[in-house]
Amino acid sequence: MPKVSVLVPVYNTEKYLEECLNSIVKQTLHDIEIICINDGSTDGSLQILKEYALKDKRIKIIDKENSGYGASMNMGLDIAAGDYIGIVESDDFADAKMFENLYNIAKSNNLDTVKSDFYYYSGKTGRTRRAGNIKKKNSGKLLTVKDDLMMLKLMPSIWSAIYKREFLISNGIRFLETAGASYQDTSFAFKVLSTAKRLMFENKAYLYYRQDNENSSVKSKSKVYAICDEWEEITRYINKKPEIKTIVNDVKLSTQFNSYKWNAIRIDEQFREEFIDKYQKTFKIYFENGEIQKGFYKKADKRELDLLLNDKTKYGKLINDLAFKQRQKEKRRKLFSVRINPSRVSIVLFGKQIVEIG
């Protein structure tokens, strides 16, 4: 049994694939298997995979017709034999010590999962910056979701962690098999974090998350309801686990509310009215079922919920105003911005980086 099975979903990433594969085959943890799932690529990705497989027997290739990210990942999970599962997406790359370090932490503490910080990476400039996604106070401590419900609000970043394979199997944690590659990490990450009984965070960063892939799903505005599919999957999952739902439901609902609001702002205006109609119907059901409790309002605006439930036309005008302000803010940010987090300080003036620390 390999110590870690590394899943690499591949779709038309020939531009970045060699850098990705090089970072995996050169891991200091040699006892790994590398499962590459080619999702019907139409560029040279499959040929690159075959060339690497000839040179490294640890590489296995699944070549299939295009069926989406979730289906690809589930195929990888089905054949994985490792004690733990890792993920490196084919336009990203990993520090050479990533899987050795995370495996040692996980194995020595018998963890269900260990999640590390990561780097944002720009191939155009070569710049990296740490995400600052992990609170230092939580690093190195044995946790469950009861200890810090706000962990459920972390960016999913499922590729900055490893997961015990038996933990995923015994809890039925898989990916939602929707078309394309939009937000399928949302429900997977929520299910892992809400279910893990032995969880640990690692403040160090290992994975380089590429920001300038023009084909990345974060650039697409066409999949209006993809985020809804993920939250419906989360709802299905916790409804079957009342012991988890009792703990996480307030945070789940407030995060879902804010995710739908974010999505309403980002989608094309022509889809907004139809989406807000679904948004309203979803939260009316929660409200009428008595699921909206006091804890919900700690992270969601009561006035906005009231407006959504009682006057979706006015709520639509609110969203349109917020979308306009967001566009203006993005324009100003290109000219001047100051960003400060625990790991980085950045100042941009007239579109040029003039200060970068961290």
WOHUBEL-V753902 format. One record per pair of residues at least 24 apart in sequence whose ideal C-beta (glycine too) atoms are under 7 Angstrom apart, sorted by the first residue. I is the first residue (numbers start at 1). J is the second residue. D is the distance in Angstrom with one decimal. If there is no record, write none. Layout:
i=I j=J d=D
i=I j=J d=D
This chain:
i=1 j=81 d=5.7
i=1 j=82 d=6.7
i=1 j=83 d=6.1
i=2 j=31 d=5.4
i=2 j=32 d=5.4
i=2 j=33 d=4.5
i=2 j=81 d=6.1
i=2 j=82 d=4.5
i=3 j=29 d=6.3
i=3 j=31 d=4.7
i=3 j=32 d=6.4
i=3 j=82 d=6.2
i=3 j=83 d=5.5
i=3 j=84 d=6.8
i=3 j=103 d=5.4
i=4 j=29 d=6.5
i=4 j=32 d=4.7
i=4 j=82 d=4.9
i=4 j=84 d=4.9
i=4 j=86 d=5.1
i=4 j=99 d=5.0
i=4 j=103 d=5.6
i=4 j=162 d=6.2
i=5 j=33 d=5.0
i=5 j=35 d=6.0
i=5 j=80 d=3.7
i=5 j=81 d=6.3
i=5 j=82 d=3.3
i=5 j=85 d=5.3
i=6 j=32 d=5.6
i=6 j=34 d=5.0
i=6 j=35 d=6.9
i=6 j=86 d=4.6
i=6 j=88 d=5.9
i=6 j=99 d=6.9
i=7 j=35 d=5.3
i=7 j=37 d=6.9
i=7 j=73 d=6.3
i=7 j=76 d=3.9
i=7 j=80 d=6.9
i=7 j=85 d=6.6
i=7 j=87 d=5.0
i=8 j=34 d=6.5
i=8 j=35 d=6.8
i=8 j=36 d=4.5
i=8 j=37 d=7.0
i=8 j=88 d=5.5
i=8 j=90 d=5.6
i=9 j=37 d=5.2
i=9 j=39 d=6.5
i=9 j=69 d=5.9
i=9 j=72 d=4.5
i=9 j=73 d=6.0
i=9 j=89 d=6.2
i=9 j=90 d=6.5
i=10 j=36 d=5.7
i=10 j=37 d=6.4
i=10 j=38 d=4.8
i=10 j=39 d=6.5
i=10 j=41 d=6.1
i=10 j=45 d=5.2
i=10 j=49 d=6.7
i=10 j=90 d=4.5
i=11 j=39 d=4.4
i=11 j=41 d=5.6
i=11 j=181 d=7.0
i=12 j=41 d=4.9
i=12 j=42 d=6.3
i=12 j=43 d=4.8
i=12 j=45 d=6.2
i=12 j=215 d=6.3
i=13 j=45 d=5.8
i=13 j=90 d=4.2
i=13 j=91 d=4.9
i=14 j=43 d=4.6
i=14 j=44 d=4.3
i=14 j=45 d=4.9
i=14 j=48 d=6.0
i=16 j=90 d=6.5
i=16 j=91 d=4.2
i=16 j=210 d=6.7
i=16 j=213 d=6.8
i=17 j=45 d=5.7
i=17 j=48 d=5.0
i=17 j=90 d=5.3
i=18 j=48 d=6.3
i=19 j=93 d=5.2
i=20 j=88 d=6.2
i=20 j=90 d=5.1
i=20 j=91 d=6.9
i=20 j=92 d=6.3
i=20 j=93 d=5.1
i=21 j=52 d=5.1
i=23 j=93 d=3.8
i=23 j=94 d=4.7
i=24 j=88 d=5.9
i=24 j=94 d=6.4
i=25 j=56 d=5.2
i=26 j=96 d=5.4
i=27 j=96 d=5.9
i=27 j=98 d=6.8
i=27 j=99 d=5.1
i=27 j=100 d=6.7
i=28 j=96 d=5.5
i=28 j=97 d=5.2
i=28 j=100 d=4.6
i=29 j=99 d=4.5
i=29 j=100 d=3.8
i=29 j=103 d=5.9
i=32 j=58 d=6.2
i=32 j=99 d=6.2
i=33 j=58 d=5.4
i=33 j=60 d=6.5
i=33 j=81 d=6.4
i=33 j=82 d=6.1
i=34 j=58 d=5.2
i=34 j=59 d=4.6
i=34 j=60 d=7.0
i=35 j=60 d=5.1
i=35 j=62 d=6.9
i=35 j=76 d=4.8
i=35 j=79 d=6.5
i=35 j=80 d=6.2
i=36 j=60 d=7.0
i=36 j=61 d=5.2
i=37 j=62 d=4.5
i=37 j=72 d=4.2
i=37 j=75 d=5.7
i=37 j=76 d=5.1
i=38 j=62 d=6.8
i=38 j=63 d=4.7
i=38 j=64 d=6.9
i=39 j=64 d=6.6
i=39 j=66 d=5.3
i=39 j=67 d=6.7
i=39 j=72 d=4.8
i=40 j=64 d=6.6
i=40 j=65 d=4.9
i=40 j=66 d=3.1
i=68 j=177 d=6.4
i=68 j=178 d=6.3
i=68 j=179 d=5.0
i=68 j=180 d=5.6
i=68 j=181 d=6.6
i=69 j=181 d=3.8
i=69 j=184 d=5.0
i=70 j=175 d=3.9
i=70 j=176 d=5.1
i=70 j=177 d=4.1
i=70 j=178 d=5.9
i=70 j=184 d=4.5
i=71 j=177 d=4.6
i=73 j=175 d=4.5
i=74 j=174 d=5.3
i=74 j=175 d=5.4
i=74 j=177 d=6.5
i=77 j=168 d=6.8
i=77 j=174 d=6.5
i=80 j=165 d=6.1
i=82 j=165 d=6.1
i=83 j=165 d=6.5
i=84 j=162 d=4.4
i=84 j=163 d=6.3
i=84 j=164 d=5.7
i=84 j=165 d=6.5
i=85 j=162 d=6.4
i=85 j=163 d=4.8
i=85 j=165 d=5.4
i=85 j=168 d=6.7
i=86 j=162 d=4.6
i=87 j=158 d=5.8
i=87 j=159 d=4.4
i=88 j=159 d=5.9
i=89 j=159 d=5.7
i=91 j=210 d=4.8
i=91 j=213 d=4.5
i=92 j=159 d=6.4
i=92 j=207 d=6.2
i=92 j=208 d=5.8
i=92 j=209 d=5.5
i=92 j=210 d=5.4
i=93 j=208 d=5.1
i=94 j=206 d=5.9
i=94 j=207 d=5.4
i=95 j=206 d=4.3
i=98 j=206 d=3.6
i=98 j=207 d=6.5
i=102 j=162 d=4.8
i=102 j=202 d=6.9
i=103 j=162 d=6.6
i=105 j=200 d=6.3
i=105 j=202 d=6.2
i=106 j=162 d=5.9
i=109 j=142 d=6.5
i=109 j=198 d=6.8
i=109 j=200 d=6.0
i=110 j=198 d=6.0
i=111 j=164 d=6.8
i=111 j=198 d=4.9
i=111 j=199 d=6.6
i=111 j=200 d=5.4
i=112 j=164 d=5.2
i=112 j=167 d=4.2
i=112 j=196 d=4.1
i=112 j=197 d=6.2
i=112 j=198 d=4.9
i=112 j=199 d=6.2
i=113 j=161 d=5.6
i=113 j=162 d=6.9
i=113 j=163 d=4.8
i=113 j=164 d=6.9
i=113 j=192 d=5.7
i=113 j=196 d=5.2
i=113 j=199 d=5.6
i=114 j=161 d=6.3
i=114 j=162 d=6.1
i=114 j=200 d=4.8
i=114 j=202 d=5.9
i=115 j=160 d=6.1
i=115 j=161 d=3.9
i=115 j=201 d=5.5
i=115 j=202 d=7.0
i=116 j=160 d=5.1
i=116 j=161 d=6.7
i=116 j=202 d=4.0
i=116 j=204 d=5.9
i=116 j=205 d=6.3
i=116 j=206 d=5.5
i=117 j=160 d=6.8
i=117 j=203 d=5.9
i=117 j=204 d=6.4
i=117 j=205 d=4.0
i=118 j=157 d=5.7
i=118 j=160 d=4.2
i=118 j=205 d=5.2
i=118 j=207 d=4.3
i=118 j=209 d=5.3
i=119 j=205 d=5.1
i=119 j=207 d=7.0
i=119 j=208 d=4.9
i=119 j=209 d=6.5
i=120 j=209 d=5.7
i=120 j=211 d=5.5
i=121 j=208 d=4.1
i=121 j=209 d=6.1
i=121 j=210 d=5.3
i=121 j=211 d=6.4
i=122 j=211 d=5.3
i=122 j=212 d=5.4
i=123 j=210 d=6.2
i=123 j=212 d=5.2
i=124 j=212 d=5.2
i=128 j=208 d=6.5
i=129 j=344 d=4.7
i=129 j=358 d=6.5
i=130 j=205 d=5.1
i=130 j=343 d=3.8
i=130 j=344 d=6.0
i=130 j=358 d=6.4
i=132 j=341 d=4.1
i=132 j=342 d=4.8
i=132 j=343 d=4.3
i=132 j=344 d=6.8
i=133 j=157 d=6.3
i=134 j=201 d=4.8
i=134 j=202 d=6.9
i=134 j=203 d=5.1
i=136 j=203 d=5.6
i=138 j=201 d=4.8
i=139 j=201 d=5.3
i=139 j=202 d=6.2
i=139 j=203 d=3.8
i=140 j=200 d=6.8
i=141 j=200 d=6.8
i=142 j=198 d=6.4
i=142 j=200 d=6.0
i=143 j=199 d=4.9
i=143 j=200 d=6.7
i=144 j=196 d=6.6
i=144 j=197 d=5.9
i=144 j=199 d=6.2
i=145 j=193 d=5.9
i=145 j=194 d=5.2
i=145 j=247 d=6.3
i=145 j=248 d=6.2
i=146 j=247 d=6.0
i=149 j=248 d=6.7
i=149 j=251 d=4.8
i=151 j=193 d=5.5
i=152 j=190 d=6.2
i=152 j=193 d=5.8
i=152 j=194 d=6.6
i=152 j=248 d=6.3
i=152 j=251 d=5.2
i=152 j=255 d=6.4
i=153 j=255 d=5.8
i=156 j=185 d=4.0
i=156 j=186 d=5.6
i=156 j=189 d=3.7
i=158 j=185 d=4.5
i=158 j=188 d=5.7
i=158 j=189 d=5.3
i=159 j=207 d=5.5
i=160 j=207 d=4.7
i=163 j=192 d=6.4
i=171 j=195 d=5.1
i=176 j=229 d=6.1
i=176 j=230 d=6.3
i=176 j=233 d=4.6
i=178 j=226 d=6.5
i=178 j=229 d=5.0
i=180 j=217 d=6.9
i=180 j=223 d=6.0
i=181 j=217 d=4.5
i=182 j=217 d=4.9
i=182 j=220 d=6.7
i=182 j=223 d=4.4
i=182 j=226 d=3.7
i=183 j=226 d=5.1
i=183 j=227 d=5.2
i=183 j=230 d=5.0
i=184 j=230 d=6.9
i=186 j=227 d=6.9
i=186 j=230 d=3.9
i=187 j=230 d=4.5
i=187 j=233 d=4.2
i=187 j=234 d=5.0
i=190 j=234 d=5.0
i=191 j=237 d=5.4
i=194 j=238 d=6.9
i=194 j=244 d=5.3
i=194 j=248 d=5.0
i=195 j=244 d=6.4
i=221 j=266 d=6.7
i=221 j=267 d=5.9
i=221 j=268 d=5.6
i=224 j=267 d=5.2
i=224 j=271 d=4.8
i=224 j=275 d=5.7
i=227 j=259 d=5.7
i=227 j=263 d=5.0
i=228 j=278 d=6.7
i=231 j=256 d=4.7
i=231 j=259 d=6.7
i=249 j=291 d=6.6
i=250 j=293 d=5.8
i=250 j=295 d=3.2
i=250 j=296 d=5.2
i=251 j=299 d=6.9
i=253 j=286 d=6.1
i=253 j=291 d=6.4
i=253 j=292 d=6.6
i=253 j=296 d=5.2
i=254 j=296 d=5.0
i=254 j=298 d=7.0
i=254 j=299 d=3.9
i=254 j=300 d=4.1
i=257 j=283 d=6.6
i=257 j=300 d=4.6
i=257 j=305 d=6.8
i=258 j=300 d=6.2
i=264 j=319 d=4.8
i=265 j=319 d=5.9
i=265 j=322 d=5.3
i=265 j=323 d=4.8
i=265 j=326 d=5.9
i=272 j=316 d=6.4
i=272 j=319 d=6.4
i=273 j=316 d=6.0
i=276 j=312 d=5.4
i=276 j=315 d=6.2
i=276 j=316 d=5.3
i=276 j=319 d=6.8
i=277 j=312 d=6.6
i=279 j=308 d=6.6
i=280 j=308 d=5.5
i=280 j=309 d=6.5
i=280 j=312 d=4.8
i=283 j=308 d=6.3
i=283 j=309 d=6.4
i=284 j=309 d=5.9
